[in-house]
Amino acid sequence: MRARENLIAAKVFLAGVILAIAVGITTREKISPFILGLLALVGVIVGFFVAEKDVQTFLMASVSLVIVSYSGISGLVINSAVLGTGMAKSLSSTLAALIAMFVPATIIVALKTVFSIARS
């Protein structure tokens, strides 16, 4: 049963990453609130299904991704304003979509970990 849950989580995660990248590449303006909500929901689902043995690795990777993506967005927005490049908008949207998915997943996994520590 556990392996099947991990398979479901892996497929949902992969679908979310593909959606985030596709949305980011095709979006030139603001990302639709519906798409952001869908990505957040995918993040919540992924967070619930992260296996206990993978929690530490997931938290390190997801926190790193969120921090680097946010920094990248900040730098790209400044760079885009100065240089006016169109590619920066697509990359910035992609990073924003990834953040929309990873922040809820990270919060869920962190809360699960805190409750697990509190129980023991």
N, C-alpha and C positions, 0 to 999 in steps of 0.2 A: 504493500500500500504506500509506503514511504517513497519508494522509487517512482511510483506513478505521480505522486504529488510533485516531486522534483521535476518530472518531465513536463507536467502542466505549467509549473512556474517558469521553467526554461523557455517553453514555447511562448508564454505570455510576455516574458521579458524580451525575447527576440522580436516579437511583433511590436512591442512598445519602442524598442530602439529603432527598428526600421521605420515605424510611423514618425518618430521624432526627427529622424534624419530626412525623411521625405518631406515632412511639413516644413522643416527648416530650409531645405533647398528650394522649395517651390514658393515660399512665402516671402514677399518683398516688403510687406507692411506688418502690422501687428498680427500676431497669431490669434485665431478665433478662440473666444472663451470656451466654446464647446470642445475644441480640440485640446486645449489646455486642461479642461476638466477630465477628458478621456485619458489623457496622459497621466494625470494625477491618480485616477482610478486604477490604471495599470500599475502605477507605482505602489499603491496600497496593496493590490493583489500580490505583487512580487514580494513586498515586504512581509506579508503573512506567510508566504511559502518558503522563505529562506531557511534552509536546514540549520539546526543548531551548531553543527560542526563547521559550517561556513560563515557564521556570524562575524567573527573577527576579520576575516578576509573581505567579506562584503562591506563591512563598515569602513575599513581602511580605504578600499577602492572607491566606494560611493562618496565618502567625505572628500577624498582627493579630487574626484571628478567634479563635484559641486563647487569646490573652492577654485579650481583651475578654470572651470567654465565661467564662473562669475567674473573672475579676473580677466579672462579672455574677452567677455562681453564688454567690460568696462574699457579695456584697451582698444577693442575694435570700434566701439562707438566714438571714442576720441579720435582714433586714426581716421575713421570714415568721415567725421566732421571736418577734419583738416584736409584730407586728400580727396574725399568725395568718391571713393571706390564703391562699386556696386557689389563686389564679391564679399565685402565685409558685412553687408546686410544679411546675406544668405548664411554666412558662417555664424553671425550673431544670433539669427533666428534658430539655427540648429542647436546651438549651445543653450539657448533659452528653453527650447523644447525638451532637451535632455535634462535640464534642471527641473522642469515641471514634472518629469517622471521620477527622477532620483531623490528629490527632497522628501516626498511622502514615503517612499520605500525606506529611506534612511531613518526617518522618524519612527516608522513602525518597527523596524529591526532594533533600533536603540531602545525603544520602550519595552519590547519583548525581552531584551537582554537585562534591562534594569529590574523588571518584574521577576525574571529568573534568578537574579542575584538576591533579590529581597526574599524570595521563597527559601533559599538555601541557608 
